[in-house]
Amino acid sequence: MQLFMKQQTAPAANPVGDHKVTAATGKKTASLSNSLPNLPWKTLFAITFGFCGVNMAFSLQSSQMSRIFQTIGADPNSLGFFFILPPLAGLLVQPLVGKYSDRTWNRFGRRMPYLLFSAPVAALVMILLPNAGSFGFGYGSMAALLFGAIAIAFMDLSSNICMQPFRMIIGDMVNESQKDKAWSWQQAFSNLGGVLATLLPFVLTFFGVANVAKKGVVPLSVRLAFYIGAAILLGISAYTIHTVKEYDPETFAMYHHIDPESHKNTKPIWQLIKEAPKALWEVAVVQMFAWIGIQYMWTYTTGAIAQNVWNTTNATSAGYQAAGNWYGILTFVQSMAAVLYGFLVLSHTNPFKRKFWYRFGIGSFAVGLIWVFFIHNQYLLILPFILIGIGFFTVHVEPFNIFTSSLDGSNEGSYIGIFNGTICLPQIIASVASFFVFKLVGKSMPGMMLVAGISMLIAVLTISVIKQDKPQKDLSDDAA
C-alpha cells in the first residue's frame, strides 16, 4: 500500500499524456507490483510514432544525398568522403546524448529536452542542404561541395540527437514482454516516414514540378521534398514532446529496481564500454558486416540503377535524374514491405527465437542486394527491394531487442548511445574502404551492390557468435 500511495502522489510518473497507470485500468499495475507496467497501445503509439518524423530526414538524406552531391559536381569516386560524415556524427553524438540525458530530469522530462532542441535545427538544415548548388558557387567548385559537406554534417548531428530520445525511452518505459512489439512499431513508423520522404520527389515530378535544373543546381522536386520533410519533422516532434510524459526519478528507480540517486553518478563512457554486457560485442560482429553492406547500398544504388537500367553514368542527364526518382519509388516499395513485415510478422514473434528471425531478415537482405546487380529492368527491381525491405527492418529491430535485453535500466541511455557505434563505425570503415573497393570493381556502381550483398552474407554467418540472446524474465505481473 505504501508503494501505491507514493505512486498516486507523483503525477509526473504517468507514462504518456493523460494516461494513468492505476488500479482503475482493471489490471495489476506497476505501482502495485513494483515493476514496469504493460503499456496500452495508445502509450506505445505515442512512444514510437515520433520516429516517423525523424526518419523522414534520414530517408531523404540516404536516398538523395548521392544524387545531390553528384548533381553539384562531386566525383563518383569521392562519394565515400561525403558518406563518412553521417556515421561519424552518430558515433560522436549519440553516446554523449545518452550519457547526459541519463543525468537530465527537468519539467520537460529526461529525454524530451534533447528533442526540443534538435528538431528545429534538423529542420533548418534540411532546408539548406538541397540548396548547396543554388548560391552561385559553381558546378564542382570547392565552395559548393564544402557547403554541402557542412550542411550534411549539421543535419546528421541534429538528426542523431533527435533519434536518441525515441530509442532510449523504450528502454526506460517498456517491459520485456512488450519490447519486441515496441521496437517493431518504432521501426514500422520509421519506414512510414521513409515512404513519405522518398516518394515525394516522384510525386512532385508527376504533378509538374521540375525534375531537372541547370548544371550544378539540385532540381526543384528534390528541394521541395526536403522542405516538406522539414515541416513534417517539426510537426511530429512537437506532438511527441507535447504528449510524452516520462517517469520521474523515483518512479523510474522503483520500476527498474535501481538506486534513485544512481543517475547523479554516471560512469565515464570508456568505463561503461569496458563493463559492457557480452551481448554488445557479440551483436557488434554481425553489425560490422551488415552495415558495411547498407552503407554501400545507400551510396551506390542510384548510380547502379542509372547504369543498369538507363545506361548512363552522367549525373546531369535526364536518365540519371529519372533513376534517382525511381530509386525513391523502390525505397517506397522497400519501406512498405518493411511496414507489413513488421506489423504482421516481427512484432508477433517469440522472443526466444530472435536469432532465427535475425538470420532470416539479413539473409533476405543479402539476396536482394546481389539480385540488384543482375537486373536491367526497372520493374523487376521491385522484387529484390521487397527482400531488402524485410532485411532493413530486421537490422533495425533484432539487434536492439537482443542487446537491450542485457541491460538493467542503469546507464540505459549511455549504453544505447554506445551501441549506436556498432552502426556508425562500420559505415565509416565502408566509406574509407570504398576509395579502394570502388576501383577494385572497375568503378562499377552495380559491382558495389554485389560487394554489399556479399558483406551481408557474411553477416548471416556471424550470427552464430551471439550467445547472449535470451530475453530477461518479464518483471510485469500482468505480462501477456
Sequence and secondary structure as in RCSB ss.txt:
>XXXX:A:sequence
MQLFMKQQTAPAANPVGDHKVTAATGKKTASLSNSLPNLPWKTLFAITFGFCGVNMAFSLQSSQMSRIFQTIGAD
PNSLGFFFILPPLAGLLVQPLVGKYSDRTWNRFGRRMPYLLFSAPVAALVMILLPNAGSFGFGYGSMAALLFGAI
AIAFMDLSSNICMQPFRMIIGDMVNESQKDKAWSWQQAFSNLGGVLATLLPFVLTFFGVANVAKKGVVPLSVRLA
FYIGAAILLGISAYTIHTVKEYDPETFAMYHHIDPESHKNTKPIWQLIKEAPKALWEVAVVQMFAWIGIQYMWTY
TTGAIAQNVWNTTNATSAGYQAAGNWYGILTFVQSMAAVLYGFLVLSHTNPFKRKFWYRFGIGSFAVGLIWVFFI
HNQYLLILPFILIGIGFFTVHVEPFNIFTSSLDGSNEGSYIGIFNGTICLPQIIASVASFFVFKLVGKSMPGMML
VAGISMLIAVLTISVIKQDKPQKDLSDDAA
>XXXX:A:secstr
 HHHHHHHT GGG SBTT   SGGGSS  HHHHTS     HHHHHHHHTTHHHHHHHHHHHHHHHHHHHHHTT  
GGGHHHHHHHHHHHHHHHHHHHHHHHHT  BTTBSSHHHHHHHHHHHHHHHHHGGGTTSSS  TT HHHHHHHHH
HHHHHHHHHHHHHHHHHHHHHHH  HHHHHHHHHHHHHHHHHHHHHHHHHHHHHHHTT     STTS  HHHHHH
HHHHHHHHHHHHHHHHHHB    HHHHHHHHTS TTGGGS   HHHHHHT  HHHHHHHHHHHHHHHHHHHHHHH
HHHHHHHHHS    TTSHHHHHHHHHHHHHHHHHHHHHHHHHHHTGGGS GGGHHHHHHHHHHHHHHHHHHHHH 
  TTTTHHHHHHHHHHHHHHHHHHHHHHHTT  STTHHHHHHHHTHHHHHHHHHHHHHHHHHHHHTTS HHHHHH
HHHHHHHHHHHHGGG           TT  
